[in-house]
Amino acid sequence: MSLHALTLTSYDRAELKRAFSQQFAQMKLIDAMHARGPRVLLKPNFVMASAPDDPSTTHPDFYMSVAMVLLEAGFQVGIGESPAFGSCRAALAAHGVLEECHALGIEVVEFHQTTPYEGIGDHPRYARLTIARELEEWHSLINLPKLKTHKQFVFTAATKNLYGCVVGKRKFIRHNLCRNDPVLFARMVIANAEQANAIVHIADGIAAAHVNGPRGGQPYPLHRVLFSDSPLALDWAFARMTRLDPASTPLFQAVSKHVELEAAYASICAHCPPVDDFMHAPLIHISFAPWAVARSCVRTVRHNLGLSVGA
């Protein structure tokens, strides 16, 4: 279990590329990915199409800098996501990088197909789960979450971002299947992250999001980028950095290796001391009202129809 932290204060691409290249070399990631094969998929956090500086989403210069490092190392690169609203293509267009992706040969991957896997064996509602089948077409997955508060999950970082590998409105259905049991929901989210099996998690905390989330948050100058081969280690570190007791959150009530996770944070705590004024959102129920699910479906259909007309 490795955990690393960088201090970065802006989204300057040259600075990001230099920092990512150095960290990839230190972690021997390029060699590890080449050993798997040439195709690498990036999974940012989009939520929905929004402005480039929206703190609720992974910043475009952040994920495009990772993509550039990989392209220069000889990889075929894709960007994939199943946003809560809209599409991956629409999010990239709103970020102003869709045409750049086309020019660079970066594949835009919409998660539409599903493949089943064994979920939580001791719970019938989550015993059989699915994940995006498109993941099978890539040799390595790099998880690029945004560090932010989340009113249904306390906070979201590496583990929860991989929930975007659940296709479409199945995400809403799984929210409701837990019947407002946050620890059960967390167990399912962890099972999903394990199935996604990202080779590394690189969290955008340069401008984190606080006060509200997962959408509508306010930017917080955390000025940190976290790297880990473990989504839980990265998430534990983010909780500690924002003065949350990790053990009090549903995510870490669902796992037992707290001593190991705290040891990982201890390795970077001198560079990532807790901040005093990061504000987490007040919690609401995990489950969605049926009308909210229906409204989301209608909004997505309208958005996709509008996108197809203009394409």
C-alpha positions in Angstrom: 0.0 0.0 0.0 1.7 3.2 -1.2 0.6 6.8 -0.7 2.3 9.9 -2.1 1.4 13.6 -2.0 2.5 16.5 -4.1 1.9 20.2 -3.5 0.6 22.0 -6.6 -1.0 25.4 -6.6 -2.3 25.7 -10.2 -3.5 23.8 -13.2 -0.6 24.9 -15.4 -0.2 22.0 -17.8 3.6 22.2 -18.1 3.9 22.1 -14.3 1.4 19.2 -14.1 3.1 17.2 -16.8 6.5 17.6 -15.1 5.1 16.6 -11.7 3.2 13.6 -13.1 6.2 12.4 -15.1 8.4 12.5 -12.1 5.8 10.7 -9.9 5.1 8.0 -12.5 8.9 7.4 -12.7 9.2 7.1 -8.9 6.2 4.7 -8.7 7.5 2.8 -11.8 4.0 3.1 -13.3 5.0 3.4 -16.9 6.9 0.1 -16.8 4.0 -1.5 -14.9 1.4 -0.4 -17.5 3.6 -1.3 -20.5 3.8 -4.8 -19.0 0.0 -5.0 -19.1 -0.5 -3.6 -22.6 -0.7 -0.4 -24.6 -4.3 0.7 -23.9 -4.9 3.0 -20.8 -8.3 4.3 -19.8 -8.6 7.5 -17.7 -11.6 7.7 -15.4 -12.2 11.3 -14.2 -15.1 12.6 -12.1 -17.5 14.5 -14.3 -21.0 14.3 -12.6 -22.4 16.3 -15.5 -21.3 18.7 -18.2 -20.0 21.8 -16.5 -17.6 24.7 -16.7 -13.8 23.8 -16.7 -13.3 25.4 -13.3 -16.3 23.8 -11.6 -14.7 22.3 -8.5 -17.2 19.4 -8.6 -15.4 17.8 -11.5 -11.8 16.8 -12.3 -10.2 19.8 -13.9 -9.6 19.3 -17.7 -6.0 20.4 -17.5 -5.5 17.8 -14.8 -6.7 14.8 -16.8 -5.3 16.1 -20.1 -1.9 16.4 -18.5 -2.0 12.8 -17.4 -3.1 11.9 -21.0 -0.2 13.8 -22.5 2.3 12.0 -20.3 0.9 8.6 -21.4 0.7 9.5 -25.1 4.4 10.6 -25.0 5.2 7.2 -23.4 3.6 5.4 -26.3 0.2 4.5 -24.9 -3.2 4.5 -26.6 -5.3 6.6 -24.3 -9.1 6.8 -23.7 -11.2 8.9 -21.3 -14.3 7.1 -20.0 -17.1 8.0 -17.6 -20.8 7.4 -17.0 -21.8 10.8 -15.5 -24.9 11.0 -13.3 -26.3 13.4 -15.9 -25.5 13.5 -19.7 -22.5 11.9 -21.3 -18.7 11.7 -21.3 -18.7 13.4 -24.7 -20.8 16.3 -23.4 -18.6 16.8 -20.3 -15.5 16.9 -22.5 -17.2 19.4 -24.8 -18.2 21.6 -21.8 -14.6 21.5 -20.6 -13.4 22.7 -24.0 -11.2 19.6 -24.7 -13.4 17.4 -27.0 -11.7 18.6 -30.2 -8.3 18.4 -28.6 -9.0 14.7 -27.7 -10.0 14.0 -31.3 -6.8 15.7 -32.6 -4.6 13.7 -30.2 -6.3 10.4 -30.9 -7.7 10.1 -27.4 -10.8 7.8 -27.5 -14.0 9.0 -25.8 -15.5 6.1 -24.1 -19.2 6.0 -23.1 -20.1 3.3 -20.6 -23.2 1.6 -22.1 -22.7 -2.2 -21.8 -22.6 -4.2 -18.6 -20.8 -7.3 -17.4 -21.9 -9.1 -14.2 -19.8 -10.0 -11.2 -20.2 -11.5 -7.7 -21.0 -8.6 -5.3 -21.7 -8.9 -1.6 -22.4 -12.6 -1.1 -24.1 -12.2 2.3 -26.6 -9.6 1.1 -29.2 -10.5 -1.5 -29.8 -7.0 -2.8 -26.2 -6.6 -3.8 -25.2 -10.3 -4.3 -25.1 -9.9 -8.1 -23.7 -6.6 -9.5 -22.6 -5.2 -12.9 -19.9 -2.9 -14.1 -19.2 -1.3 -17.4 -18.1 -3.9 -20.0 -16.1 -1.3 -21.8 -13.4 -1.6 -19.1 -12.5 -5.0 -20.5 -11.2 -3.3 -23.7 -8.4 -1.5 -21.8 -5.2 -3.0 -20.3 -5.0 -0.4 -17.4 -7.4 1.9 -15.7 -6.2 5.1 -14.0 -8.7 6.6 -11.6 -8.7 10.5 -11.5 -11.1 11.5 -8.8 -11.9 15.0 -7.4 -11.5 15.5 -3.7 -14.8 16.9 -2.5 -17.5 16.7 0.1 -20.6 14.6 -0.6 -23.9 15.0 1.2 -24.9 11.4 0.7 -21.5 9.8 1.5 -19.7 12.4 3.7 -17.0 12.7 1.2 -15.9 11.4 -2.2 -12.5 10.6 -3.5 -11.0 7.5 -5.1 -13.3 4.7 -4.0 -16.6 6.5 -4.7 -15.3 7.9 -8.1 -15.2 4.4 -9.5 -18.9 4.2 -8.9 -19.0 6.1 -12.2 -18.1 2.7 -13.8 -21.7 1.6 -13.0 -23.6 2.2 -16.1 -26.3 4.9 -16.4 -29.2 5.0 -14.0 -28.2 1.7 -12.3 -26.3 4.1 -10.0 -29.6 5.5 -8.7 -31.2 2.1 -8.4 -28.3 0.9 -6.2 -28.6 4.0 -4.0 -32.2 2.9 -3.3 -31.5 -0.8 -2.9 -29.5 0.0 0.3 -32.7 1.4 2.0 -30.7 4.2 3.6 -28.2 1.8 5.2 -25.0 3.8 4.6 -22.6 1.0 5.7 -24.3 -1.5 3.3 -24.1 1.1 0.5 -20.4 1.6 1.3 -19.7 -2.1 1.1 -21.2 -2.1 -2.4 -19.2 0.9 -3.4 -16.0 -0.9 -2.2 -16.9 -4.1 -4.1 -17.4 -2.0 -7.2 -14.0 -0.3 -6.8 -12.3 -3.7 -6.3 -13.9 -5.0 -9.5 -12.8 -1.9 -11.5 -9.2 -2.6 -10.3 -7.5 0.7 -11.2 -3.7 0.5 -11.4 -3.4 3.8 -9.7 -5.5 6.6 -8.2 -4.5 10.2 -8.7 -6.7 12.7 -6.9 -7.2 16.3 -8.0 -7.2 18.3 -4.8 -5.5 21.4 -6.2 -8.9 23.1 -5.9 -11.1 20.7 -3.9 -14.8 21.2 -3.3 -16.4 21.9 0.0 -19.6 23.3 1.6 -21.8 21.3 -0.8 -21.4 18.2 -2.9 -21.3 16.2 -5.1 -22.5 19.2 -7.1 -22.6 22.9 -6.4 -19.6 22.9 -4.1 -17.3 25.9 -3.5 -13.6 25.7 -4.4 -11.2 25.1 -1.6 -7.5 25.7 -2.2 -6.2 22.4 -0.8 -3.3 22.5 -3.2 -2.6 18.7 -3.0 -2.5 15.9 -5.5 -2.6 12.4 -3.9 -1.3 9.2 -5.5 -2.0 5.7 -4.3 -2.3 2.1 -5.4 -5.1 1.8 -2.9 -8.3 3.8 -3.1 -9.0 3.3 0.6 -5.6 4.7 1.6 -6.1 7.8 -0.5 -9.6 8.3 0.9 -8.4 7.9 4.5 -5.7 10.5 3.8 -8.3 13.0 2.5 -10.6 12.4 5.5 -7.7 13.1 7.9 -6.6 16.2 5.9 -10.1 17.7 6.3 -10.3 16.8 10.0 -12.8 14.0 9.6 -12.5 11.0 11.8 -12.3 8.3 9.1 -13.6 5.6 11.4 -16.8 7.6 11.9 -17.7 7.5 8.1 -19.7 4.8 6.5 -16.9 4.0 4.1 -14.5 3.1 6.8 -17.1 1.5 9.0 -17.3 -1.0 6.2 -13.6 -2.0 6.4 -11.4 -3.2 9.2 -7.8 -2.3 8.2 -7.7 1.1 10.0 -4.2 0.6 11.5 -2.7 -0.1 8.0 -4.5 2.9 6.5 -3.4 5.2 9.3 0.2 4.1 8.8 -0.1 5.0 5.1 -1.3 8.5 6.0 1.5 8.9 8.6 4.0 8.5 5.7 2.7 11.8 4.2 1.1 13.7 7.1 4.1 16.1 7.4 3.3 17.2 3.8 -0.5 17.1 4.2 -1.4 18.4 7.7 -5.1 18.8 8.5 -6.8 22.1 7.4 -9.1 23.9 9.7 -11.7 25.5 7.5 -12.7 22.8 5.0 -16.5 22.4 5.4 -18.3 19.2 4.7 -21.9 19.2 3.5 -24.7 18.3 5.9 -25.8 14.7 5.3 -29.0 13.6 3.6 -30.5 10.2 2.9 -28.6 7.9 0.5 -31.8 6.8 -1.3 -33.5 9.0 -4.0 -37.2 9.7 -4.1 -38.8 8.1 -7.2 -39.7 11.5 -8.7 -36.0 12.5 -8.5 -35.0 9.4 -10.4 -37.7 10.0 -13.1 -36.7 13.7 -13.4 -33.0 12.6 -13.9 -34.0 10.2 -16.6 -36.0 12.8 -18.5 -33.1 15.3 -18.1 -30.6 12.9 -19.5 -32.8 11.9 -22.5 -33.4 15.6 -23.3 -29.7 16.4 -23.0 -28.6 13.5 -25.2 -31.2 14.3 -27.9 -30.0 17.9 -27.9 -26.4 16.7 -28.2 -27.2 14.4 -31.1 -29.0 17.1 -33.0 -26.1 19.4 -32.7 -23.4 16.8 -33.5 
